[in-house]
């Protein structure tokens, strides 16, 4: 599955992913699109599904639309989400607080199958929002923690090789951190990175990365 901004809402992208048996999700924010107008029209004629997740209240519409996207020619699913989150903010004079409602509207286009129930719709909306999680935890982390923005070699092949190796290392690191670490002292990624870095400069195994295996009783 590939999740992208409105830039990826192109028939060439959807067709390419479809040919590789992959699903696509893209933000729909161009009001001039016929798909946008049709989704809004259908939303006026139907009731939304309403639910709450955390502090945020959701009103979500889900439509199957065909024939409104020139060049793709297949049925797509449009999801419209109105989200309201209560927030406590500083007043304009800065001396007190006031309660406000943060309201946002989202629309996505996807070729995922339609949700069979509310739980499926909730999962789809969460997946659509995970684009920001990818942005923050992937790109920001690789730049700020792993120095992905530094060019170590100016050869095109060297740059590609470095980035591919970097993403392999980051994926292995995160899998190791999430699935295999049992010691509660490892609270953050930075702490774990420092422990691993220390291991490159000493012959000793940095605790608590590896816990000694107890002897097998005979």
Residue pairs with C-beta under 8 A, 6 or more apart in sequence:
1 22
1 23
1 24
1 25
1 112
1 127
2 8
2 13
2 17
2 22
2 23
2 24
2 25
3 24
3 25
3 26
3 127
3 128
3 130
3 131
3 134
4 13
4 24
4 25
4 26
4 27
4 131
5 26
5 27
5 131
6 26
6 27
6 28
6 29
6 30
7 26
8 24
8 26
9 26
9 27
9 28
9 30
9 109
11 69
11 70
11 71
11 72
13 24
13 26
14 24
14 26
14 72
14 76
14 111
15 72
17 23
17 24
18 24
18 74
18 111
23 110
23 111
23 112
24 110
24 111
25 108
25 109
25 110
25 112
25 127
25 128
25 131
26 108
26 109
26 110
27 106
27 107
27 108
27 109
27 131
28 35
28 36
28 39
28 78
28 107
28 108
28 109
29 36
29 107
30 36
31 37
33 69
34 68
34 69
34 70
35 65
35 68
35 69
35 76
35 78
35 109
36 107
38 63
38 65
38 68
38 78
39 61
39 63
39 65
39 78
39 80
39 107
40 80
42 61
42 63
42 65
43 61
43 63
43 80
46 61
46 63
48 59
48 60
48 61
48 82
49 58
49 59
49 60
49 61
49 62
49 118
49 121
50 57
50 58
50 59
50 60
51 57
51 58
51 60
51 118
51 122
52 58
53 122
53 126
55 85
55 86
56 83
56 84
56 85
57 83
57 84
57 85
58 81
58 82
58 83
58 125
59 81
59 82
59 83
60 79
60 80
60 81
60 82
60 121
60 125
61 79
61 80
61 81
62 77
62 78
62 79
62 80
62 114
62 115
62 121
63 77
63 78
63 79
63 80
64 75
64 76
64 77
64 114
65 75
65 76
65 77
65 78
66 74
66 75
66 76
69 76
69 109
74 111
76 109
76 110
76 111
77 109
77 110
77 111
77 112
77 113
77 114
78 107
78 108
78 109
79 106
79 107
79 108
79 110
79 121
79 124
79 125
79 128
80 105
80 106
80 107
81 105
81 106
81 107
81 108
81 125
81 128
82 103
82 104
82 105
83 103
83 104
83 105
83 106
84 101
84 102
84 103
85 101
85 102
86 99
86 100
86 101
86 102
87 99
87 100
87 101
87 102
88 97
88 98
88 99
88 100
89 97
89 98
89 100
90 96
90 97
90 98
91 97
91 98
106 128
106 129
108 128
110 124
110 128
112 124
115 121
115 123
115 124
138 170
141 170
141 189
142 148
142 166
142 167
142 170
143 149
145 189
145 190
145 193
146 166
146 169
146 170
148 163
148 166
151 159
152 158
152 162
153 159
153 162
173 189
173 192
173 193
177 186
177 189
177 192
181 192
181 209
182 211
183 207
183 208
183 209
183 211
185 191
185 208
186 192
186 195
186 208
192 209
195 206
195 208
195 209
196 206
196 209
198 206
199 205
199 206
199 209
